[in-house]
Amino acid sequence: MSKPRILFFGYSEVGYTCLDLLLSRGDNVVALITHEDNPNEKIWFKTPAVAARERGLPVFTPESVNNPEWREKIAALQPDLILSVYYRHMIGTKILAMPPLGAWNIHGSLLPKYRGRAPINWAVLHGESRIGMTLHRMVKSADAGDVVDQEGVAIGPRDSAEVAFRKVMPCARVLLARQMDALLAGTAKETPQDHSQATTFGGRTPEDGRINWNQTSAQIFNLIRAVTDPYPGAFTDIGDARLMVWWAEPVSAATLGRRGQPCEVLSVDPIVIATADGSLELTRTGWRHGVSAILQVGQIL
């Protein structure tokens, strides 16, 4: 009896490690549907296309799988099961209905919290102490299907989003190793999500890194660590220049000898800026737009 045919949708290093697991297990993966790398995005992670091409697996990168042409191509692949891991586009219900063993997704949060895009960055920004991965059935609404399994991990209050990502990434592989046989046998147990507890967040853009100095030091620090390198970074505008803030540390009023108003520059060397409840020393910064004069800091709004 032939093994069930798996069609894998995926991207990111989570997609890489999960596809590598399936191929290592000898599962019958018939193709990978993924994305072309964005030339404007810093690609700091492995992608599943690497694992697929190493094993001679067909790789497709359509702009959309939901048009009639691609629905026909997917139907021709005769998938028994669809698995999506960090695929960035919505997959339409006509495709989700094709595989008799269902369509499943691994999402980078402990659902129902943090549905939507960039869940790890959002979790770090909100100061979460625990994050995880969820294996769930795909339905019309994003990340809203019944849950098969979850795996979580603790993160620290000073972890950057990349550190958090590295800590949580193995959870995806653990989930698949634990549940893949049940998915292929059609015996996976599902639990409905409590939709009243759901939170949903959209994709983040570089502009979302703008620092609001009227927030608390903890809120600003969480933003900085949520978007620091390799992500686009937090920033504050100074006249027509932009100061990128890659890391910061809290400074007590006792250390400075005074407390300022939010946005007030309390020191130039080192750079210390007042927040709603204290101040932050900007310990790792960089100028954008060609400005290098540190005295420009005095122009902060």
Backbone as CSV, one residue per row, in Angstrom:
resi,resn,N_x,N_y,N_z,CA_x,CA_y,CA_z,C_x,C_y,C_z
1,MET,0.856,-1.201,0.000,0.000,0.000,0.000,0.887,1.245,0.000
2,SER,0.612,2.172,-0.904,1.435,3.372,-1.008,1.173,4.303,0.173
3,LYS,2.200,5.069,0.519,2.078,6.011,1.633,1.236,7.212,1.213
4,PRO,0.521,7.833,2.159,-0.254,9.039,1.836,0.631,10.126,1.231
5,ARG,0.064,10.834,0.274,0.788,11.885,-0.439,0.644,13.206,0.336
6,ILE,1.771,13.796,0.720,1.788,15.023,1.512,2.225,16.180,0.625
7,LEU,1.431,17.232,0.596,1.816,18.471,-0.078,2.207,19.469,1.010
8,PHE,3.441,19.944,0.938,3.997,20.781,1.997,4.047,22.232,1.542
9,PHE,3.398,23.115,2.306,3.486,24.560,2.110,4.376,25.103,3.228
10,GLY,5.414,25.886,2.898,6.232,26.358,4.001,7.262,27.389,3.627
11,TYR,7.770,28.046,4.658,8.848,29.017,4.521,9.533,29.121,5.879
12,SER,10.567,29.932,5.967,11.294,30.190,7.194,12.059,28.951,7.652
13,GLU,12.848,29.117,8.705,13.629,27.992,9.204,12.745,26.961,9.894
14,VAL,11.577,27.392,10.380,10.633,26.421,10.941,10.145,25.490,9.830
15,GLY,9.855,26.067,8.667,9.483,25.242,7.526,10.591,24.294,7.128
16,TYR,11.830,24.791,7.168,12.984,23.942,6.825,13.074,22.746,7.755
17,THR,13.029,22.985,9.072,13.246,21.892,10.012,12.105,20.877,9.975
18,CYS,10.878,21.352,9.705,9.745,20.420,9.644,9.779,19.590,8.359
19,LEU,10.108,20.218,7.228,10.218,19.455,5.988,11.362,18.446,6.099
20,ASP,12.462,18.859,6.709,13.590,17.942,6.904,13.166,16.729,7.733
21,LEU,12.331,16.944,8.746,11.851,15.825,9.560,11.041,14.851,8.719
22,LEU,10.093,15.370,7.922,9.256,14.487,7.105,10.104,13.678,6.124
23,LEU,11.064,14.343,5.491,11.907,13.640,4.532,12.802,12.618,5.235
24,SER,13.258,12.941,6.435,14.075,11.998,7.194,13.266,10.781,7.639
25,ARG,11.988,10.998,7.892,11.103,9.901,8.281,10.754,9.001,7.097
26,GLY,10.984,9.490,5.894,10.596,8.735,4.714,9.149,8.944,4.305
27,ASP,8.543,10.029,4.800,7.165,10.322,4.400,7.118,10.695,2.921
28,ASN,5.963,10.502,2.322,5.790,10.684,0.886,5.407,12.131,0.570
29,VAL,6.385,13.031,0.655,6.153,14.438,0.322,6.272,14.581,-1.194
30,VAL,5.225,15.077,-1.836,5.211,15.102,-3.302,5.710,16.421,-3.880
31,ALA,5.657,17.499,-3.086,6.131,18.797,-3.585,6.170,19.801,-2.440
32,LEU,6.947,20.853,-2.651,6.999,21.993,-1.745,6.449,23.212,-2.468
33,ILE,5.523,23.906,-1.831,5.060,25.209,-2.310,5.559,26.238,-1.316
34,THR,6.331,27.211,-1.803,6.995,28.155,-0.911,7.003,29.538,-1.543
35,HIS,7.867,30.414,-1.057,7.959,31.794,-1.549,9.347,32.057,-2.113
36,GLU,9.395,32.940,-3.084,10.679,33.492,-3.489,11.190,34.386,-2.353
37,ASP,12.501,34.380,-2.114,13.053,35.265,-1.099,12.861,36.721,-1.521
38,ASN,12.448,37.554,-0.571,12.233,38.973,-0.816,13.579,39.694,-0.795
39,PRO,13.980,40.338,-1.901,15.282,41.020,-1.925,15.391,42.140,-0.907
40,ASN,14.247,42.645,-0.413,14.257,43.717,0.580,14.241,43.190,2.014
41,GLU,14.262,41.873,2.161,14.220,41.259,3.493,15.564,40.608,3.786
42,LYS,16.034,40.787,5.013,17.276,40.136,5.435,16.983,38.655,5.673
43,ILE,17.530,37.785,4.846,17.286,36.346,4.969,18.365,35.759,5.882
44,TRP,18.025,35.637,7.147,18.974,35.177,8.161,18.666,33.745,8.609
45,PHE,17.777,33.085,7.877,17.321,31.765,8.271,17.402,30.808,7.086
46,LYS,17.450,29.523,7.370,17.344,28.521,6.321,15.909,28.496,5.819
47,THR,15.717,28.087,4.571,14.368,27.965,4.025,14.134,26.529,3.571
48,PRO,12.884,26.093,3.509,12.613,24.702,3.131,13.031,24.348,1.714
49,ALA,13.183,25.349,0.859,13.637,25.060,-0.504,15.001,24.393,-0.492
50,VAL,15.835,24.723,0.503,17.155,24.103,0.618,17.007,22.603,0.843
51,ALA,16.153,22.224,1.810,15.937,20.802,2.102,15.301,20.094,0.920
52,ALA,14.362,20.764,0.239,13.668,20.138,-0.884,14.621,19.863,-2.039
53,ARG,15.431,20.838,-2.384,16.331,20.673,-3.539,17.438,19.663,-3.245
54,GLU,17.832,19.560,-1.979,18.823,18.540,-1.619,18.283,17.132,-1.867
55,ARG,16.955,16.963,-1.757,16.339,15.640,-1.923,15.654,15.468,-3.276
56,GLY,15.797,16.450,-4.165,15.184,16.340,-5.481,13.677,16.506,-5.482
57,LEU,13.154,17.200,-4.478,11.707,17.416,-4.367,11.295,18.611,-5.225
58,PRO,10.215,18.511,-5.999,9.758,19.662,-6.792,9.450,20.865,-5.906
59,VAL,9.864,22.051,-6.355,9.666,23.289,-5.607,8.903,24.268,-6.486
60,PHE,7.802,24.806,-5.954,6.982,25.775,-6.682,6.868,27.058,-5.855
61,THR,6.870,28.213,-6.541,6.784,29.496,-5.842,5.723,30.395,-6.482
62,PRO,4.475,29.985,-6.483,3.436,30.822,-7.102,3.149,32.071,-6.278
63,GLU,2.777,33.149,-6.962,2.381,34.355,-6.239,1.082,34.119,-5.478
64,SER,0.208,33.301,-6.035,-1.030,32.923,-5.356,-1.421,31.516,-5.785
65,VAL,-1.799,30.707,-4.802,-2.248,29.347,-5.125,-3.760,29.292,-5.320
66,ASN,-4.440,30.415,-5.154,-5.895,30.387,-5.118,-6.564,30.711,-6.445
67,ASN,-5.775,30.886,-7.514,-6.401,31.091,-8.817,-6.700,29.724,-9.453
68,PRO,-7.558,29.685,-10.463,-7.957,28.392,-11.056,-6.781,27.569,-11.572
69,GLU,-5.780,28.232,-12.162,-4.637,27.503,-12.705,-3.915,26.720,-11.616
70,TRP,-3.660,27.375,-10.484,-2.914,26.687,-9.433,-3.775,25.687,-8.668
71,ARG,-5.058,25.948,-8.574,-5.930,24.939,-7.952,-5.905,23.653,-8.773
72,GLU,-5.889,23.804,-10.089,-5.810,22.610,-10.949,-4.485,21.884,-10.768
73,LYS,-3.388,22.644,-10.686,-2.078,22.019,-10.505,-2.004,21.282,-9.170
74,ILE,-2.572,21.881,-8.144,-2.553,21.235,-6.825,-3.426,19.982,-6.835
75,ALA,-4.575,20.075,-7.478,-5.444,18.893,-7.577,-4.731,17.762,-8.315
76,ALA,-3.921,18.132,-9.330,-3.201,17.110,-10.107,-2.134,16.406,-9.267
77,LEU,-1.670,17.059,-8.208,-0.700,16.430,-7.310,-1.354,15.391,-6.402
78,GLN,-2.668,15.399,-6.357,-3.458,14.416,-5.595,-3.000,14.311,-4.137
79,PRO,-2.971,15.425,-3.420,-2.521,15.347,-2.025,-3.550,14.624,-1.146
80,ASP,-3.056,13.725,-0.318,-3.904,13.108,0.707,-3.934,13.957,1.968
81,LEU,-2.877,14.748,2.155,-2.771,15.594,3.341,-1.969,16.843,2.973
82,ILE,-2.413,17.980,3.458,-1.679,19.237,3.289,-1.134,19.649,4.646
83,LEU,0.147,20.042,4.646,0.765,20.566,5.861,1.385,21.917,5.537
84,SER,1.035,22.917,6.329,1.555,24.272,6.146,2.373,24.661,7.372
85,VAL,3.599,25.126,7.121,4.474,25.538,8.221,5.107,26.883,7.853
86,TYR,4.594,27.942,8.437,5.104,29.300,8.224,4.968,29.736,6.762
87,TYR,3.977,29.189,6.066,3.639,29.703,4.733,2.922,31.029,4.941
88,ARG,3.279,32.058,4.192,2.856,33.420,4.506,1.537,33.845,3.863
89,HIS,1.000,33.044,2.956,-0.242,33.421,2.289,-1.393,32.547,2.758
90,MET,-2.595,33.114,2.703,-3.786,32.330,3.018,-4.017,31.296,1.916
91,ILE,-4.405,30.111,2.319,-4.740,29.045,1.385,-6.259,28.931,1.359
92,GLY,-6.846,29.051,0.173,-8.295,29.096,0.051,-8.976,27.791,0.438
93,THR,-10.261,27.899,0.758,-11.012,26.738,1.249,-11.173,25.653,0.188
94,LYS,-11.147,26.025,-1.091,-11.258,25.003,-2.138,-10.048,24.075,-2.120
95,ILE,-8.888,24.635,-1.806,-7.680,23.809,-1.685,-7.699,23.034,-0.374
96,LEU,-8.120,23.684,0.702,-8.152,23.013,2.005,-9.072,21.799,1.990
97,ALA,-10.084,21.831,1.126,-11.040,20.721,1.069,-10.546,19.543,0.227
98,MET,-9.456,19.722,-0.491,-8.991,18.657,-1.405,-8.486,17.401,-0.700
99,PRO,-7.603,17.488,0.285,-6.994,16.271,0.824,-7.938,15.515,1.766
100,PRO,-8.144,14.244,1.559,-9.061,13.479,2.425,-8.582,13.380,3.867
101,LEU,-7.277,13.531,4.100,-6.753,13.471,5.469,-6.622,14.860,6.099
102,GLY,-7.133,15.868,5.426,-7.189,17.197,6.021,-6.010,18.086,5.692
103,ALA,-6.153,19.343,6.081,-5.117,20.364,5.893,-4.769,20.928,7.264
104,TRP,-3.487,20.949,7.565,-3.018,21.262,8.911,-1.935,22.327,8.867
105,ASN,-1.845,23.083,9.944,-0.903,24.197,10.002,-0.169,24.184,11.338
106,ILE,1.092,24.607,11.312,1.820,24.884,12.551,1.980,26.388,12.666
107,HIS,1.455,26.925,13.764,1.469,28.376,14.002,2.383,28.685,15.181
108,GLY,3.079,29.813,15.114,4.095,30.147,16.103,3.591,30.828,17.349
109,SER,2.498,30.333,17.907,2.025,30.829,19.204,1.230,29.738,19.889
110,LEU,0.894,29.981,21.135,0.017,29.076,21.868,-1.410,29.575,21.657
111,LEU,-2.017,29.113,20.570,-3.364,29.557,20.231,-4.331,29.245,21.380
112,PRO,-5.358,30.112,21.547,-5.836,31.150,20.610,-5.127,32.498,20.702
113,LYS,-4.111,32.644,21.548,-3.398,33.912,21.618,-2.489,34.092,20.404
114,TYR,-2.354,35.332,19.995,-1.428,35.725,18.931,-1.702,35.013,17.613
115,ARG,-2.963,35.027,17.199,-3.262,34.641,15.830,-2.695,35.708,14.887
116,GLY,-2.446,35.316,13.631,-1.995,36.296,12.654,-0.491,36.257,12.437
117,ARG,0.039,37.357,11.932,1.431,37.434,11.500,2.375,37.788,12.656
118,ALA,3.633,37.415,12.495,4.728,37.770,13.413,4.397,37.498,14.876
119,PRO,3.863,36.319,15.204,3.421,36.082,16.591,4.544,36.150,17.614
120,ILE,5.754,35.725,17.249,6.846,35.742,18.227,7.268,37.182,18.521
121,ASN,7.361,38.016,17.486,7.702,39.423,17.711,6.656,40.102,18.598
122,TRP,5.388,39.832,18.321,4.332,40.439,19.125,4.377,39.944,20.567
123,ALA,4.663,38.664,20.755,4.730,38.118,22.115,5.869,38.751,22.910
124,VAL,7.026,38.928,22.271,8.149,39.588,22.936,7.790,41.032,23.250
125,LEU,7.165,41.712,22.309,6.776,43.106,22.517,5.841,43.248,23.708
126,HIS,4.978,42.252,23.920,4.034,42.310,25.035,4.581,41.702,26.315
127,GLY,5.857,41.323,26.308,6.487,40.869,27.535,6.077,39.484,27.993
128,GLU,5.653,38.625,27.063,5.256,37.272,27.445,6.462,36.491,27.982
129,SER,6.202,35.630,28.945,7.264,34.799,29.521,7.244,33.380,28.965
130,ARG,6.208,33.055,28.219,6.111,31.715,27.621,5.494,31.838,26.234
131,ILE,6.112,31.174,25.269,5.593,31.146,23.910,5.588,29.696,23.443
132,GLY,5.122,29.446,22.224,5.091,28.065,21.773,4.618,27.923,20.348
133,MET,4.364,26.681,19.977,3.861,26.325,18.657,2.567,25.534,18.822
134,THR,1.672,25.693,17.840,0.393,24.986,17.846,0.181,24.289,16.509
135,LEU,-0.177,23.026,16.559,-0.594,22.260,15.382,-2.109,22.256,15.358
136,HIS,-2.696,22.770,14.272,-4.150,22.890,14.226,-4.671,22.666,12.805
137,ARG,-5.947,22.382,12.721,-6.610,22.222,11.420,-6.779,23.591,10.774
138,MET,-6.540,23.658,9.472,-6.754,24.908,8.758,-8.209,25.050,8.338
139,VAL,-8.752,26.240,8.582,-10.114,26.580,8.196,-10.078,27.925,7.482
140,LYS,-11.247,28.444,7.129,-11.310,29.694,6.365,-10.632,30.843,7.093
141,SER,-10.877,30.978,8.402,-10.276,32.061,9.183,-8.880,31.666,9.642
142,ALA,-7.964,32.617,9.607,-6.573,32.315,9.940,-6.418,31.870,11.384
143,ASP,-5.752,30.741,11.574,-5.334,30.254,12.893,-6.515,29.989,13.832
144,ALA,-7.669,29.686,13.267,-8.877,29.524,14.084,-9.350,28.077,14.192
145,GLY,-8.676,27.139,13.533,-9.143,25.762,13.509,-8.849,24.999,14.792
146,ASP,-9.470,23.828,14.900,-9.309,22.989,16.083,-7.842,22.617,16.291
147,VAL,-7.442,22.540,17.558,-6.057,22.275,17.941,-5.823,20.784,18.113
148,VAL,-4.731,20.303,17.540,-4.307,18.915,17.731,-3.319,18.814,18.884
149,ASP,-2.366,19.751,18.943,-1.319,19.657,19.958,-0.610,20.995,20.074
150,GLN,0.022,21.212,21.229,0.820,22.407,21.464,2.089,22.040,22.218
151,GLU,3.112,22.856,22.023,4.366,22.692,22.754,4.896,24.087,23.059
152,GLY,5.218,24.338,24.344,5.656,25.664,24.741,7.044,25.675,25.329
153,VAL,7.573,26.891,25.504,8.918,27.075,26.051,8.963,28.421,26.759
154,ALA,9.747,28.507,27.829,9.909,29.765,28.546,10.905,30.658,27.819
155,ILE,10.651,31.963,27.857,11.618,32.933,27.335,11.895,33.956,28.427
156,GLY,13.069,34.569,28.354,13.481,35.499,29.389,13.082,36.929,29.099
157,PRO,13.053,37.782,30.136,12.639,39.183,29.962,13.640,40.031,29.184
158,ARG,14.828,39.471,28.898,15.821,40.195,28.104,16.095,39.501,26.767
159,ASP,15.323,38.476,26.436,15.505,37.780,25.167,15.064,38.662,24.003
160,SER,15.867,38.732,22.965,15.428,39.378,21.730,14.462,38.447,21.003
161,ALA,13.806,38.964,19.971,12.890,38.122,19.203,13.634,36.978,18.527
162,GLU,14.872,37.229,18.079,15.621,36.144,17.455,15.950,35.055,18.474
163,VAL,16.355,35.439,19.673,16.634,34.450,20.716,15.365,33.664,21.026
164,ALA,14.231,34.367,21.141,12.962,33.683,21.396,12.628,32.721,20.258
165,PHE,12.862,33.158,19.026,12.607,32.304,17.865,13.453,31.040,17.924
166,ARG,14.726,31.185,18.265,15.620,30.024,18.338,15.177,29.059,19.446
167,LYS,14.637,29.610,20.524,14.177,28.758,21.624,12.907,27.996,21.255
168,VAL,12.004,28.651,20.528,10.708,28.036,20.248,10.724,27.173,18.997
169,MET,11.664,27.406,18.094,11.674,26.680,16.823,11.643,25.158,16.987
170,PRO,12.408,24.560,17.915,12.352,23.099,18.044,10.982,22.560,18.420
171,CYS,10.121,23.407,18.968,8.777,22.948,19.359,7.990,22.446,18.153
172,ALA,8.198,23.062,16.988,7.467,22.648,15.787,7.833,21.221,15.402
173,ARG,9.110,20.935,15.431,9.566,19.585,15.082,9.064,18.562,16.103
174,VAL,9.041,18.942,17.385,8.515,18.058,18.426,7.050,17.718,18.154
175,LEU,6.273,18.730,17.791,4.851,18.504,17.503,4.663,17.516,16.363
176,LEU,5.408,17.729,15.276,5.244,16.838,14.126,5.700,15.419,14.453
177,ALA,6.819,15.304,15.158,7.301,13.970,15.520,6.273,13.234,16.365
178,ARG,5.554,13.989,17.181,4.581,13.388,18.095,3.248,13.073,17.415
179,GLN,2.896,13.829,16.380,1.540,13.732,15.837,1.458,13.287,14.384
180,MET,2.576,13.194,13.672,2.511,12.925,12.240,1.862,11.587,11.922
181,ASP,2.179,10.559,12.685,1.588,9.248,12.413,0.075,9.294,12.568
182,ALA,-0.406,10.022,13.586,-1.856,10.136,13.789,-2.503,10.923,12.662
183,LEU,-1.835,11.978,12.185,-2.387,12.745,11.067,-2.507,11.868,9.822
184,LEU,-1.480,11.090,9.560,-1.488,10.240,8.368,-2.481,9.089,8.486
185,ALA,-2.777,8.687,9.710,-3.750,7.613,9.921,-5.175,8.142,10.043
186,GLY,-5.314,9.462,10.095,-6.642,10.055,10.242,-7.219,9.892,11.636
187,THR,-6.343,9.751,12.640,-6.821,9.502,14.008,-6.452,10.618,14.978
188,ALA,-5.936,11.743,14.479,-5.531,12.829,15.374,-6.745,13.380,16.126
189,LYS,-6.575,13.603,17.424,-7.648,14.162,18.252,-7.586,15.686,18.199
190,GLU,-8.756,16.294,18.098,-8.834,17.747,17.958,-9.664,18.360,19.072
191,THR,-9.245,19.555,19.497,-9.953,20.300,20.535,-10.287,21.688,20.013
192,PRO,-11.551,22.094,20.042,-11.906,23.438,19.557,-11.205,24.520,20.382
193,GLN,-10.828,25.605,19.722,-10.259,26.744,20.424,-11.353,27.503,21.167
194,ASP,-10.967,28.167,22.246,-11.859,29.082,22.952,-11.719,30.443,22.264
195,HIS,-12.612,30.713,21.339,-12.483,31.923,20.522,-12.631,33.201,21.357
196,SER,-13.257,33.110,22.534,-13.398,34.294,23.385,-12.049,34.744,23.943
197,GLN,-11.049,33.857,23.910,-9.721,34.192,24.424,-8.748,34.573,23.317
198,ALA,-9.239,34.635,22.085,-8.344,34.872,20.946,-7.853,36.316,20.907
199,THR,-6.594,36.472,20.524,-6.039,37.777,20.185,-5.419,37.658,18.801
200,THR,-5.564,38.705,17.996,-5.098,38.670,16.614,-4.262,39.903,16.324
201,PHE,-3.131,39.701,15.648,-2.227,40.796,15.319,-1.830,40.703,13.849
202,GLY,-1.601,41.849,13.250,-1.232,41.893,11.839,0.265,41.835,11.638
203,GLY,0.665,41.812,10.379,2.078,41.829,10.052,2.718,43.140,10.471
204,ARG,3.988,43.090,10.806,4.704,44.279,11.235,5.509,44.864,10.068
205,THR,5.619,46.188,10.058,6.401,46.894,9.054,7.514,47.662,9.759
206,PRO,8.531,48.124,9.034,9.588,48.914,9.683,9.059,50.112,10.465
207,GLU,7.982,50.730,9.989,7.424,51.901,10.684,6.932,51.544,12.090
208,ASP,6.589,50.284,12.309,6.128,49.870,13.639,7.240,49.894,14.673
209,GLY,8.481,50.146,14.229,9.591,50.249,15.167,9.771,51.632,15.766
210,ARG,8.905,52.570,15.420,9.037,53.935,15.941,8.827,53.940,17.454
211,ILE,9.746,54.541,18.185,9.670,54.581,19.644,8.758,55.721,20.092
212,ASN,7.848,55.420,20.999,6.995,56.417,21.643,7.561,56.648,23.043
213,TRP,8.242,57.772,23.235,8.921,58.023,24.504,7.945,58.318,25.640
214,ASN,6.661,58.436,25.336,5.648,58.593,26.382,5.247,57.260,27.000
215,GLN,5.790,56.162,26.475,5.561,54.867,27.100,6.560,54.645,28.229
216,THR,6.327,53.592,29.003,7.227,53.273,30.096,8.544,52.703,29.569
217,SER,9.553,52.699,30.424,10.838,52.125,30.028,10.692,50.668,29.650
218,ALA,9.861,49.919,30.398,9.666,48.498,30.100,9.008,48.304,28.747
219,GLN,8.010,49.123,28.421,7.340,49.006,27.128,8.300,49.307,25.978
220,ILE,9.104,50.351,26.134,10.051,50.708,25.071,11.130,49.644,24.938
221,PHE,11.627,49.128,26.064,12.640,48.076,26.016,12.096,46.836,25.310
222,ASN,10.842,46.481,25.590,10.241,45.313,24.929,10.116,45.538,23.429
223,LEU,9.787,46.757,23.016,9.748,47.051,21.576,11.135,46.876,20.973
224,ILE,12.145,47.412,21.631,13.511,47.345,21.083,13.930,45.892,20.908
225,ARG,13.723,45.052,21.929,14.173,43.660,21.813,13.289,42.847,20.860
226,ALA,12.065,43.317,20.624,11.175,42.616,19.697,11.536,42.850,18.243
227,VAL,12.219,43.967,17.951,12.498,44.301,16.543,13.977,44.531,16.262
228,THR,14.842,44.254,17.248,16.266,44.460,17.013,16.781,43.473,15.974
229,ASP,18.007,43.701,15.511,18.624,42.864,14.484,18.397,41.374,14.772
230,PRO,17.984,40.573,13.791,17.997,40.818,12.345,16.723,41.459,11.784
231,TYR,15.828,41.899,12.666,14.611,42.590,12.215,14.942,44.064,11.956
232,PRO,13.998,44.844,11.408,14.328,46.203,10.961,14.779,47.167,12.048
233,GLY,14.424,46.928,13.316,14.942,47.763,14.394,13.986,48.848,14.863
234,ALA,14.192,49.276,16.129,13.471,50.419,16.687,14.215,51.699,16.310
235,PHE,13.493,52.823,16.327,14.143,54.071,15.909,13.440,55.273,16.500
236,THR,14.136,56.390,16.492,13.554,57.684,16.814,14.071,58.689,15.799
237,ASP,13.214,59.587,15.346,13.612,60.578,14.349,14.142,61.824,15.032
238,ILE,15.206,62.373,14.479,15.870,63.562,15.008,16.020,64.530,13.846
239,GLY,15.129,65.497,13.759,15.119,66.354,12.585,14.815,65.514,11.357
240,ASP,15.688,65.593,10.350,15.484,64.795,9.147,16.329,63.524,9.177
241,ALA,16.878,63.199,10.332,17.708,62.002,10.480,16.958,60.955,11.284
242,ARG,17.482,59.753,11.282,16.865,58.642,12.015,17.943,57.929,12.819
243,LEU,17.724,57.837,14.111,18.629,57.104,14.988,18.032,55.727,15.259
244,MET,18.726,54.688,14.786,18.305,53.318,15.035,18.776,52.901,16.429
245,VAL,17.880,52.269,17.168,18.183,51.840,18.533,18.138,50.315,18.562
246,TRP,19.311,49.708,18.644,19.399,48.247,18.589,19.386,47.624,19.981
247,TRP,19.721,48.404,20.991,19.616,47.905,22.371,19.647,49.091,23.321
248,ALA,19.093,48.882,24.526,19.056,49.943,25.533,19.019,49.303,26.914
249,GLU,19.350,50.110,27.922,19.328,49.642,29.305,18.667,50.708,30.178
250,PRO,17.880,50.277,31.182,17.254,51.269,32.079,18.290,51.971,32.936
251,VAL,18.024,53.248,33.218,18.886,54.051,34.080,18.019,54.643,35.175
252,SER,18.427,54.513,36.414,17.629,55.032,37.525,17.830,56.535,37.674
253,ALA,16.811,57.182,38.232,16.911,58.627,38.486,18.026,58.915,39.478
254,ALA,18.246,57.977,40.400,19.300,58.170,41.394,20.673,58.219,40.731
255,THR,20.856,57.386,39.710,22.136,57.371,39.001,22.379,58.687,38.285
256,LEU,21.319,59.222,37.653,21.448,60.471,36.895,21.413,61.705,37.785
257,GLY,20.767,61.569,38.928,20.599,62.711,39.810,19.374,63.535,39.503
258,ARG,18.615,63.146,38.478,17.382,63.861,38.145,16.527,62.992,37.230
259,ARG,15.285,63.404,37.105,14.339,62.709,36.217,13.749,63.724,35.260
260,GLY,13.728,63.405,33.973,13.239,64.343,32.979,11.846,64.026,32.483
261,GLN,11.375,64.843,31.566,10.094,64.621,30.904,10.292,63.658,29.739
262,PRO,9.259,62.891,29.381,9.390,61.960,28.254,9.949,62.642,27.011
263,CYS,10.904,62.011,26.366,11.610,62.480,25.169,12.789,63.399,25.486
264,GLU,12.913,63.831,26.735,14.008,64.743,27.066,15.342,64.000,27.051
265,VAL,16.332,64.617,26.414,17.680,64.057,26.390,18.379,64.428,27.689
266,LEU,18.666,63.422,28.506,19.266,63.659,29.811,20.785,63.578,29.762
267,SER,21.309,62.939,28.728,22.755,62.832,28.559,23.032,62.566,27.086
268,VAL,24.154,63.111,26.601,24.546,62.898,25.211,25.596,61.803,25.094
269,ASP,26.467,61.710,26.082,27.527,60.696,26.055,27.674,60.090,27.449
270,PRO,26.971,58.974,27.746,26.165,58.174,26.816,24.808,58.816,26.553
271,ILE,24.128,58.335,25.502,22.815,58.858,25.171,21.798,58.287,26.152
272,VAL,21.158,59.167,26.912,20.119,58.761,27.869,18.892,59.618,27.597
273,ILE,17.747,58.966,27.423,16.506,59.669,27.092,15.440,59.299,28.105
274,ALA,14.694,60.295,28.544,13.648,60.079,29.536,12.444,59.394,28.923
275,THR,11.808,58.549,29.722,10.577,57.854,29.334,9.459,58.281,30.276
276,ALA,8.315,57.626,30.197,7.182,57.999,31.032,7.451,57.768,32.508
277,ASP,8.301,56.797,32.822,8.516,56.462,34.236,9.988,56.372,34.621
278,GLY,10.879,56.822,33.757,12.307,56.712,34.055,13.123,57.165,32.869
279,SER,14.143,56.374,32.516,14.965,56.723,31.357,15.672,55.483,30.847
280,LEU,16.135,55.560,29.602,16.874,54.479,28.961,18.182,55.004,28.402
281,GLU,19.237,54.245,28.634,20.510,54.519,27.974,20.556,53.722,26.684
282,LEU,20.760,54.397,25.568,20.805,53.741,24.266,22.209,53.199,24.062
283,THR,22.379,51.902,24.280,23.715,51.305,24.330,24.232,50.824,22.983
284,ARG,23.326,50.621,22.034,23.765,50.204,20.695,22.885,50.902,19.678
285,THR,23.465,51.800,18.915,22.684,52.638,17.998,23.389,52.737,16.649
286,GLY,22.708,53.347,15.714,23.293,53.604,14.402,22.477,54.669,13.694
287,TRP,23.134,55.479,12.889,22.453,56.557,12.176,22.002,56.094,10.796
288,ARG,20.837,56.556,10.420,20.352,56.390,9.055,20.309,57.754,8.376
289,HIS,20.220,57.757,7.064,20.113,58.981,6.261,21.390,59.812,6.298
290,GLY,22.542,59.195,6.581,23.822,59.864,6.433,24.222,60.790,7.553
291,VAL,23.489,60.846,8.663,23.852,61.744,9.753,24.778,61.021,10.713
292,SER,25.882,61.657,11.091,26.819,61.011,12.007,27.148,61.864,13.228
293,ALA,26.705,63.102,13.253,27.055,63.987,14.360,26.233,63.640,15.588
294,ILE,26.857,63.154,16.641,26.140,62.715,17.825,25.408,63.872,18.501
295,LEU,25.883,65.139,18.304,25.217,66.264,18.934,23.819,66.483,18.365
296,GLN,23.501,65.855,17.217,22.146,65.972,16.684,21.115,65.386,17.649
297,VAL,21.562,64.561,18.589,20.643,63.989,19.563,19.911,65.086,20.322
298,GLY,20.540,66.215,20.483,19.915,67.312,21.198,18.651,67.817,20.550
299,GLN,18.377,67.395,19.323,17.169,67.864,18.613,15.986,66.908,18.779
300,ILE,16.130,65.855,19.586,15.004,64.925,19.743,13.762,65.675,20.179
301,LEU,12.639,65.298,19.614,11.386,65.979,19.943,10.992,65.744,21.390
